[in-house]
Structures are given as C-alpha cells and as structure tokens.
Amino acid sequence: NGRGYPDISAAGNNYVVIIGGEQYAVSGTSASAPVMAGITQLAAQAHGGKFGWINPVLYKNQDVFFDITEGKKQLCGQR
C-alpha cells in the first residue's frame, strides 16, 4: 500500500497542527511519529548529547515497549 511503518511511535489522536494559519486536529502515525522524534531529541539533549542511531538500542530493549501487531484504532481509555 506504499505506507511506511515507524519503529516506535506515540499515541496519535487529535494533535493540533497549524496549516496555512488554520488549526486542525490530526490523528495517526503521521502526527505521532514526529512527536516521538521530538521526545527522543529532548531526551538526548537532557543527557548531554546525541543518541546516534537509536534503533539497535530499541530492539535490544523490546521488553520496555508494547508491540501492537493487530487490532483496530482505539482511543485512549476506551474498551
């Protein structure tokens, strides 16, 4: 389908973005993957430098992540 899949992401529902001066709420990995990139950069800065290529660290520590392999879009707090 031509879509890419991020290695790690964040919850992706109703992020407020500004396009052409107008506010919009967007959802999905198109919103949450850049947020995760920003969080990673802030963590790197807090630890005094760059993390470099972070993927090997992520894959060595898979037990700290929740792997979503199937299901449907669910909002936080819904059952």
Chimera marker file (.cmm) of the C-alpha trace (Angstrom):
<marker_set name="trace">
<marker id="1" x="0.000" y="0.000" z="0.000" r="1" g="1" b="0" radius="0.5"/>
<marker id="2" x="3.038" y="2.300" z="-0.043" r="1" g="1" b="0" radius="0.5"/>
<marker id="3" x="2.795" y="3.205" z="3.650" r="1" g="1" b="0" radius="0.5"/>
<marker id="4" x="5.800" y="3.133" z="5.942" r="1" g="1" b="0" radius="0.5"/>
<marker id="5" x="5.764" y="1.810" z="9.472" r="1" g="1" b="0" radius="0.5"/>
<marker id="6" x="7.656" y="3.626" z="12.237" r="1" g="1" b="0" radius="0.5"/>
<marker id="7" x="9.910" y="1.645" z="14.587" r="1" g="1" b="0" radius="0.5"/>
<marker id="8" x="8.441" y="3.496" z="17.538" r="1" g="1" b="0" radius="0.5"/>
<marker id="9" x="5.637" y="5.962" z="17.894" r="1" g="1" b="0" radius="0.5"/>
<marker id="10" x="3.329" y="7.602" z="20.440" r="1" g="1" b="0" radius="0.5"/>
<marker id="11" x="-0.419" y="7.750" z="20.856" r="1" g="1" b="0" radius="0.5"/>
<marker id="12" x="-1.745" y="9.503" z="17.790" r="1" g="1" b="0" radius="0.5"/>
<marker id="13" x="-5.108" y="11.088" z="18.374" r="1" g="1" b="0" radius="0.5"/>
<marker id="14" x="-6.151" y="14.718" z="17.934" r="1" g="1" b="0" radius="0.5"/>
<marker id="15" x="-2.813" y="16.503" z="17.647" r="1" g="1" b="0" radius="0.5"/>
<marker id="16" x="-3.381" y="20.182" z="16.935" r="1" g="1" b="0" radius="0.5"/>
<marker id="17" x="-1.452" y="21.416" z="13.890" r="1" g="1" b="0" radius="0.5"/>
<marker id="18" x="-1.484" y="24.738" z="12.086" r="1" g="1" b="0" radius="0.5"/>
<marker id="19" x="-1.633" y="24.708" z="8.302" r="1" g="1" b="0" radius="0.5"/>
<marker id="20" x="-1.928" y="27.999" z="6.449" r="1" g="1" b="0" radius="0.5"/>
<marker id="21" x="-2.817" y="29.764" z="9.687" r="1" g="1" b="0" radius="0.5"/>
<marker id="22" x="-5.727" y="27.412" z="10.419" r="1" g="1" b="0" radius="0.5"/>
<marker id="23" x="-5.860" y="24.895" z="13.271" r="1" g="1" b="0" radius="0.5"/>
<marker id="24" x="-6.680" y="21.260" z="12.549" r="1" g="1" b="0" radius="0.5"/>
<marker id="25" x="-6.832" y="18.104" z="14.681" r="1" g="1" b="0" radius="0.5"/>
<marker id="26" x="-4.933" y="15.233" z="13.043" r="1" g="1" b="0" radius="0.5"/>
<marker id="27" x="-4.520" y="11.630" z="14.102" r="1" g="1" b="0" radius="0.5"/>
<marker id="28" x="-2.366" y="8.639" z="13.228" r="1" g="1" b="0" radius="0.5"/>
<marker id="29" x="1.345" y="7.918" z="12.891" r="1" g="1" b="0" radius="0.5"/>
<marker id="30" x="1.711" y="10.948" z="10.618" r="1" g="1" b="0" radius="0.5"/>
<marker id="31" x="1.180" y="13.001" z="13.765" r="1" g="1" b="0" radius="0.5"/>
<marker id="32" x="2.675" y="10.772" z="16.447" r="1" g="1" b="0" radius="0.5"/>
<marker id="33" x="5.940" y="9.654" z="14.785" r="1" g="1" b="0" radius="0.5"/>
<marker id="34" x="7.281" y="13.247" z="14.593" r="1" g="1" b="0" radius="0.5"/>
<marker id="35" x="6.248" y="13.751" z="18.232" r="1" g="1" b="0" radius="0.5"/>
<marker id="36" x="8.246" y="10.662" z="19.228" r="1" g="1" b="0" radius="0.5"/>
<marker id="37" x="11.226" y="12.021" z="17.284" r="1" g="1" b="0" radius="0.5"/>
<marker id="38" x="10.960" y="15.274" z="19.231" r="1" g="1" b="0" radius="0.5"/>
<marker id="39" x="10.736" y="13.437" z="22.570" r="1" g="1" b="0" radius="0.5"/>
<marker id="40" x="13.819" y="11.410" z="21.635" r="1" g="1" b="0" radius="0.5"/>
<marker id="41" x="15.728" y="14.595" z="20.796" r="1" g="1" b="0" radius="0.5"/>
<marker id="42" x="14.743" y="16.241" z="24.081" r="1" g="1" b="0" radius="0.5"/>
<marker id="43" x="15.944" y="13.147" z="25.959" r="1" g="1" b="0" radius="0.5"/>
<marker id="44" x="19.263" y="13.268" z="24.075" r="1" g="1" b="0" radius="0.5"/>
<marker id="45" x="19.733" y="16.935" z="24.960" r="1" g="1" b="0" radius="0.5"/>
<marker id="46" x="18.935" y="16.224" z="28.610" r="1" g="1" b="0" radius="0.5"/>
<marker id="47" x="21.690" y="13.598" z="28.630" r="1" g="1" b="0" radius="0.5"/>
<marker id="48" x="24.288" y="15.923" z="27.144" r="1" g="1" b="0" radius="0.5"/>
<marker id="49" x="24.481" y="14.893" z="23.541" r="1" g="1" b="0" radius="0.5"/>
<marker id="50" x="23.326" y="12.766" z="20.673" r="1" g="1" b="0" radius="0.5"/>
<marker id="51" x="21.923" y="9.277" z="20.820" r="1" g="1" b="0" radius="0.5"/>
<marker id="52" x="23.044" y="8.474" z="17.277" r="1" g="1" b="0" radius="0.5"/>
<marker id="53" x="21.342" y="5.576" z="15.524" r="1" g="1" b="0" radius="0.5"/>
<marker id="54" x="18.820" y="4.599" z="18.216" r="1" g="1" b="0" radius="0.5"/>
<marker id="55" x="17.193" y="1.569" z="16.534" r="1" g="1" b="0" radius="0.5"/>
<marker id="56" x="19.727" y="-1.017" z="17.842" r="1" g="1" b="0" radius="0.5"/>
<marker id="57" x="19.058" y="0.186" z="21.406" r="1" g="1" b="0" radius="0.5"/>
<marker id="58" x="15.302" y="-0.042" z="20.873" r="1" g="1" b="0" radius="0.5"/>
<marker id="59" x="15.470" y="-3.585" z="19.527" r="1" g="1" b="0" radius="0.5"/>
<marker id="60" x="17.775" y="-4.751" z="22.350" r="1" g="1" b="0" radius="0.5"/>
<marker id="61" x="15.256" y="-3.471" z="24.922" r="1" g="1" b="0" radius="0.5"/>
<marker id="62" x="11.973" y="-4.633" z="23.425" r="1" g="1" b="0" radius="0.5"/>
<marker id="63" x="10.613" y="-5.573" z="26.857" r="1" g="1" b="0" radius="0.5"/>
<marker id="64" x="10.008" y="-1.886" z="27.691" r="1" g="1" b="0" radius="0.5"/>
<marker id="65" x="7.698" y="-1.384" z="24.693" r="1" g="1" b="0" radius="0.5"/>
<marker id="66" x="4.215" y="-2.576" z="23.824" r="1" g="1" b="0" radius="0.5"/>
<marker id="67" x="4.165" y="-4.166" z="20.375" r="1" g="1" b="0" radius="0.5"/>
<marker id="68" x="0.902" y="-3.624" z="18.523" r="1" g="1" b="0" radius="0.5"/>
<marker id="69" x="0.598" y="-6.247" z="15.805" r="1" g="1" b="0" radius="0.5"/>
<marker id="70" x="-3.139" y="-6.299" z="15.166" r="1" g="1" b="0" radius="0.5"/>
<marker id="71" x="-6.367" y="-4.660" z="16.171" r="1" g="1" b="0" radius="0.5"/>
<marker id="72" x="-8.329" y="-1.554" z="15.430" r="1" g="1" b="0" radius="0.5"/>
<marker id="73" x="-7.888" y="2.105" z="16.204" r="1" g="1" b="0" radius="0.5"/>
<marker id="74" x="-8.989" y="2.711" z="19.762" r="1" g="1" b="0" radius="0.5"/>
<marker id="75" x="-8.874" y="5.975" z="21.637" r="1" g="1" b="0" radius="0.5"/>
<marker id="76" x="-7.120" y="6.102" z="25.000" r="1" g="1" b="0" radius="0.5"/>
<marker id="77" x="-9.419" y="4.979" z="27.783" r="1" g="1" b="0" radius="0.5"/>
<marker id="78" x="-11.834" y="3.103" z="25.514" r="1" g="1" b="0" radius="0.5"/>
<marker id="79" x="-12.503" y="-0.592" z="25.955" r="1" g="1" b="0" radius="0.5"/>
<link id1="1" id2="2" r="1" g="1" b="0" radius="0.2"/>
<link id1="2" id2="3" r="1" g="1" b="0" radius="0.2"/>
<link id1="3" id2="4" r="1" g="1" b="0" radius="0.2"/>
<link id1="4" id2="5" r="1" g="1" b="0" radius="0.2"/>
<link id1="5" id2="6" r="1" g="1" b="0" radius="0.2"/>
<link id1="6" id2="7" r="1" g="1" b="0" radius="0.2"/>
<link id1="7" id2="8" r="1" g="1" b="0" radius="0.2"/>
<link id1="8" id2="9" r="1" g="1" b="0" radius="0.2"/>
<link id1="9" id2="10" r="1" g="1" b="0" radius="0.2"/>
<link id1="10" id2="11" r="1" g="1" b="0" radius="0.2"/>
<link id1="11" id2="12" r="1" g="1" b="0" radius="0.2"/>
<link id1="12" id2="13" r="1" g="1" b="0" radius="0.2"/>
<link id1="13" id2="14" r="1" g="1" b="0" radius="0.2"/>
<link id1="14" id2="15" r="1" g="1" b="0" radius="0.2"/>
<link id1="15" id2="16" r="1" g="1" b="0" radius="0.2"/>
<link id1="16" id2="17" r="1" g="1" b="0" radius="0.2"/>
<link id1="17" id2="18" r="1" g="1" b="0" radius="0.2"/>
<link id1="18" id2="19" r="1" g="1" b="0" radius="0.2"/>
<link id1="19" id2="20" r="1" g="1" b="0" radius="0.2"/>
<link id1="20" id2="21" r="1" g="1" b="0" radius="0.2"/>
<link id1="21" id2="22" r="1" g="1" b="0" radius="0.2"/>
<link id1="22" id2="23" r="1" g="1" b="0" radius="0.2"/>
<link id1="23" id2="24" r="1" g="1" b="0" radius="0.2"/>
<link id1="24" id2="25" r="1" g="1" b="0" radius="0.2"/>
<link id1="25" id2="26" r="1" g="1" b="0" radius="0.2"/>
<link id1="26" id2="27" r="1" g="1" b="0" radius="0.2"/>
<link id1="27" id2="28" r="1" g="1" b="0" radius="0.2"/>
<link id1="28" id2="29" r="1" g="1" b="0" radius="0.2"/>
<link id1="29" id2="30" r="1" g="1" b="0" radius="0.2"/>
<link id1="30" id2="31" r="1" g="1" b="0" radius="0.2"/>
<link id1="31" id2="32" r="1" g="1" b="0" radius="0.2"/>
<link id1="32" id2="33" r="1" g="1" b="0" radius="0.2"/>
<link id1="33" id2="34" r="1" g="1" b="0" radius="0.2"/>
<link id1="34" id2="35" r="1" g="1" b="0" radius="0.2"/>
<link id1="35" id2="36" r="1" g="1" b="0" radius="0.2"/>
<link id1="36" id2="37" r="1" g="1" b="0" radius="0.2"/>
<link id1="37" id2="38" r="1" g="1" b="0" radius="0.2"/>
<link id1="38" id2="39" r="1" g="1" b="0" radius="0.2"/>
<link id1="39" id2="40" r="1" g="1" b="0" radius="0.2"/>
<link id1="40" id2="41" r="1" g="1" b="0" radius="0.2"/>
<link id1="41" id2="42" r="1" g="1" b="0" radius="0.2"/>
<link id1="42" id2="43" r="1" g="1" b="0" radius="0.2"/>
<link id1="43" id2="44" r="1" g="1" b="0" radius="0.2"/>
<link id1="44" id2="45" r="1" g="1" b="0" radius="0.2"/>
<link id1="45" id2="46" r="1" g="1" b="0" radius="0.2"/>
<link id1="46" id2="47" r="1" g="1" b="0" radius="0.2"/>
<link id1="47" id2="48" r="1" g="1" b="0" radius="0.2"/>
<link id1="48" id2="49" r="1" g="1" b="0" radius="0.2"/>
<link id1="49" id2="50" r="1" g="1" b="0" radius="0.2"/>
<link id1="50" id2="51" r="1" g="1" b="0" radius="0.2"/>
<link id1="51" id2="52" r="1" g="1" b="0" radius="0.2"/>
<link id1="52" id2="53" r="1" g="1" b="0" radius="0.2"/>
<link id1="53" id2="54" r="1" g="1" b="0" radius="0.2"/>
<link id1="54" id2="55" r="1" g="1" b="0" radius="0.2"/>
<link id1="55" id2="56" r="1" g="1" b="0" radius="0.2"/>
<link id1="56" id2="57" r="1" g="1" b="0" radius="0.2"/>
<link id1="57" id2="58" r="1" g="1" b="0" radius="0.2"/>
<link id1="58" id2="59" r="1" g="1" b="0" radius="0.2"/>
<link id1="59" id2="60" r="1" g="1" b="0" radius="0.2"/>
<link id1="60" id2="61" r="1" g="1" b="0" radius="0.2"/>
<link id1="61" id2="62" r="1" g="1" b="0" radius="0.2"/>
<link id1="62" id2="63" r="1" g="1" b="0" radius="0.2"/>
<link id1="63" id2="64" r="1" g="1" b="0" radius="0.2"/>
<link id1="64" id2="65" r="1" g="1" b="0" radius="0.2"/>
<link id1="65" id2="66" r="1" g="1" b="0" radius="0.2"/>
<link id1="66" id2="67" r="1" g="1" b="0" radius="0.2"/>
<link id1="67" id2="68" r="1" g="1" b="0" radius="0.2"/>
<link id1="68" id2="69" r="1" g="1" b="0" radius="0.2"/>
<link id1="69" id2="70" r="1" g="1" b="0" radius="0.2"/>
<link id1="70" id2="71" r="1" g="1" b="0" radius="0.2"/>
<link id1="71" id2="72" r="1" g="1" b="0" radius="0.2"/>
<link id1="72" id2="73" r="1" g="1" b="0" radius="0.2"/>
<link id1="73" id2="74" r="1" g="1" b="0" radius="0.2"/>
<link id1="74" id2="75" r="1" g="1" b="0" radius="0.2"/>
<link id1="75" id2="76" r="1" g="1" b="0" radius="0.2"/>
<link id1="76" id2="77" r="1" g="1" b="0" radius="0.2"/>
<link id1="77" id2="78" r="1" g="1" b="0" radius="0.2"/>
<link id1="78" id2="79" r="1" g="1" b="0" radius="0.2"/>
</marker_set>
